Amino acid sequence: MSAQSWLQKDSGDIVEFKDLIEKSKHMNTSPQATEITSNIPLYDGGFVETSAQDPASKRALMSEWTDVFTNGAGIIVIKNGVSDHATIDRATEIFSDIIEQEKRESGGGGDHFAKAGANDRVWNAVEKHCLADPDNFAQYYSSCAIAMGSEAWLGRGYQMTAQVNRVNPGGAAQKPHRDYHLGFMSPAQMTEFPAHVHKLSPVLTLQGAVAHCDMPIESGPTQFLPFSQQYFEGYLAFGRPEFQDYFASNYVQIPLEKGDVVFFNPAVMHGAGDNVSKDIYRMANLLQVSSAFGRAMETVNRTRMCKSLYPALLKAAKAQDLSQLEIKNTIASCAEGYSFPTNLDRDPPIGGLAPKTQADIMLDAIISNTSVAEFETRLDDLCARQLS
């Protein structure tokens, strides 16, 4: 980690990165794994279920996983982590019905990292699943593999979200990336966060997936670069050509079977692979689990605050009583400055990885001298789009 407090767009050195990856390949932090494939430890789902029944065994296994996420490959696979395949098949039916319904109604969900038509996406699948079939939801998420993986990285009180991704035959690979939070920003946005936030971001979420079908290599299971989560400057560096080229020559893929559960540190460099199969519609329920700490202490009605403040800011701007910088400072203490959580069906990212924030809309309105009535309409529209 650099000693400087702020990183630059060009932070990160490919030689240092290669050296880290090569040295790390000889580590073994997974004594309870049944096997290690391409440096990724594989665990038996039955063993996980048994371990969950004994507090000491459960804590020992979760401690091992935490070490893998931090100091090891960054990825674990739990074979048959959701063991009741009838439950998975029913969930697949539910997700497929949602996909078809949303295609009829709106053309289907977009994606952050894939071209239109390459896949089908269900945003907020965790809520839609629960409302469509509560009994199936209960059976599905009763999995000890899902619960223990989440708790191992995030502790108690974690918040589950999920997005179904079905990559159709011919679907192209994603661009390798890191994930939420900093992974959903442009390099310019990332540099606005101090270095210690780059270190913090990976411990705020955990990425996972439940395989809803067998996924041989030709179907394009996720490509991973083990140990890449250990590279501090990776959020800024991984999009550059030399890092993308290294990934292309060194990534690994593990074939999965229906019911397998994968978890990985969101800072692992990864991307969905090419589905070159003729007839495999590769469906996974992508789990994005958030820390309980990702919430403010108080409930604040920021929409009401913005409506109250906007006329005063508009007046100050017209009279030049406040500079644009001062207005921006004021907005930062009033409006919601983060795009998430939102409803990505109705509030999709346009021109970037994240939708416009309440703060963005407010500043844009001030700059363009938008009327109070029009600004309030825009705020109300945003609130409506963000509802589930």
Secondary structure as UniProt FT lines:
FT   TURN            9..10
FT   HELIX           14..24
FT   TURN            25..26
FT   TURN            31..32
FT   STRAND          35..37
FT   TURN            38..39
FT   STRAND          40..44
FT   HELIX           45..52
FT   HELIX           55..71
FT   STRAND          75..79
FT   HELIX           85..106
FT   TURN            116..117
FT   STRAND          119..122
FT   TURN            123..124
FT   HELIX           125..132
FT   HELIX           134..140
FT   TURN            141..142
FT   HELIX           144..154
FT   TURN            156..157
FT   STRAND          159..167
FT   TURN            169..170
FT   TURN            180..181
FT   HELIX           182..184
FT   HELIX           187..190
FT   TURN            191..192
FT   HELIX           195..200
FT   HELIX           201..204
FT   STRAND          205..211
FT   HELIX           217..219
FT   STRAND          223..225
FT   TURN            226..227
FT   HELIX           228..230
FT   TURN            232..233
FT   HELIX           234..237
FT   TURN            238..239
FT   HELIX           241..250
FT   TURN            258..259
FT   STRAND          261..264
FT   TURN            266..267
FT   STRAND          269..271
FT   STRAND          282..290
FT   TURN            292..293
FT   HELIX           302..319
FT   HELIX           324..332
FT   TURN            333..334
FT   TURN            344..346
FT   HELIX           358..367
FT   TURN            368..369
FT   HELIX           372..386
//
